[in-house]
Amino acid sequence: MACMKSFFPVFAAAFLLAAAVAAPAAPGDKMVFGIELGAPFRVPQCDSRDGVVYSARLCFDAAEVTRKAWGAVQYNVSLPNAETPAYVRGALIAFVVGGIVESMWIETWGVQAQGGALSALTKKYGQPARARQERQNTLRSRFAVQFAEWDFADFSVKFDGTTGSIDWGRVEVSMHRYRKRVEEYQKR
């Protein structure tokens, strides 16, 4: 019986460690530059004093609002100059369905900024579930392009070091239901 008493704490510790390693990723932070994924879109419209791409406050450009065929409304959101990291290129693009933010894209400076973007994402979301590097001959790049993905219970994060040009990359943060909506539309 004494052997069982000393074995149980070791067994319990091993079980808890195995469960922690096998557990799905913890819920990630859904805030992206002051906008919460899965929450109502509450960004104010920019006024004439605000810039289109960067401004002193978070706001969207009413002239750039676009309706998508799959039922989303696309807003180009200007980011405050002081709070925008160096890897961000331009505005944040928010896709809203029924007043709820379902997806956000953040354009990056491509290969030049992929190290900073990937580092910031890893700091925020932990190690990616999937990551790879590849040289893209079609871009005539001498540098390896980085790709990474993070999975959470109801949303995911995808990083592409480039999106067709070495000067453009993208971070996409999307609810699973939104990705499914877009995929179903594309299958039509």
ChimeraX attribute file (.defattr): number of C-alpha atoms within 10 A of each C-alpha:
attribute: neighborCount
match mode: 1-to-1
recipient: residues
	/A:1	6
	/A:2	6
	/A:3	7
	/A:4	9
	/A:5	9
	/A:6	10
	/A:7	11
	/A:8	11
	/A:9	11
	/A:10	10
	/A:11	12
	/A:12	11
	/A:13	11
	/A:14	12
	/A:15	12
	/A:16	11
	/A:17	12
	/A:18	11
	/A:19	11
	/A:20	11
	/A:21	10
	/A:22	9
	/A:23	9
	/A:24	11
	/A:25	17
	/A:26	11
	/A:27	12
	/A:28	17
	/A:29	11
	/A:30	19
	/A:31	12
	/A:32	13
	/A:33	14
	/A:34	11
	/A:35	19
	/A:36	18
	/A:37	23
	/A:38	20
	/A:39	14
	/A:40	15
	/A:41	19
	/A:42	12
	/A:43	15
	/A:44	13
	/A:45	16
	/A:46	19
	/A:47	12
	/A:48	8
	/A:49	8
	/A:50	17
	/A:51	17
	/A:52	21
	/A:53	18
	/A:54	20
	/A:55	19
	/A:56	14
	/A:57	18
	/A:58	22
	/A:59	25
	/A:60	27
	/A:61	20
	/A:62	15
	/A:63	11
	/A:64	12
	/A:65	15
	/A:66	13
	/A:67	13
	/A:68	13
	/A:69	10
	/A:70	14
	/A:71	14
	/A:72	22
	/A:73	19
	/A:74	19
	/A:75	25
	/A:76	23
	/A:77	30
	/A:78	26
	/A:79	25
	/A:80	17
	/A:81	13
	/A:82	10
	/A:83	12
	/A:84	15
	/A:85	14
	/A:86	11
	/A:87	21
	/A:88	21
	/A:89	20
	/A:90	18
	/A:91	25
	/A:92	24
	/A:93	19
	/A:94	27
	/A:95	25
	/A:96	24
	/A:97	19
	/A:98	11
	/A:99	14
	/A:100	18
	/A:101	24
	/A:102	26
	/A:103	26
	/A:104	25
	/A:105	20
	/A:106	21
	/A:107	23
	/A:108	28
	/A:109	21
	/A:110	25
	/A:111	23
	/A:112	18
	/A:113	19
	/A:114	23
	/A:115	15
	/A:116	15
	/A:117	25
	/A:118	21
	/A:119	13
	/A:120	14
	/A:121	20
	/A:122	14
	/A:123	10
	/A:124	11
	/A:125	20
	/A:126	14
	/A:127	16
	/A:128	19
	/A:129	12
	/A:130	11
	/A:131	13
	/A:132	11
	/A:133	12
	/A:134	10
	/A:135	13
	/A:136	15
	/A:137	9
	/A:138	8
	/A:139	12
	/A:140	10
	/A:141	13
	/A:142	9
	/A:143	15
	/A:144	13
	/A:145	22
	/A:146	20
	/A:147	21
	/A:148	20
	/A:149	20
	/A:150	21
	/A:151	19
	/A:152	17
	/A:153	12
	/A:154	12
	/A:155	21
	/A:156	18
	/A:157	23
	/A:158	20
	/A:159	26
	/A:160	23
	/A:161	30
	/A:162	25
	/A:163	16
	/A:164	13
	/A:165	15
	/A:166	18
	/A:167	15
	/A:168	20
	/A:169	28
	/A:170	22
	/A:171	24
	/A:172	17
	/A:173	24
	/A:174	23
	/A:175	21
	/A:176	16
	/A:177	13
	/A:178	20
	/A:179	16
	/A:180	11
	/A:181	14
	/A:182	15
	/A:183	12
	/A:184	11
	/A:185	12
	/A:186	10
	/A:187	6
	/A:188	5
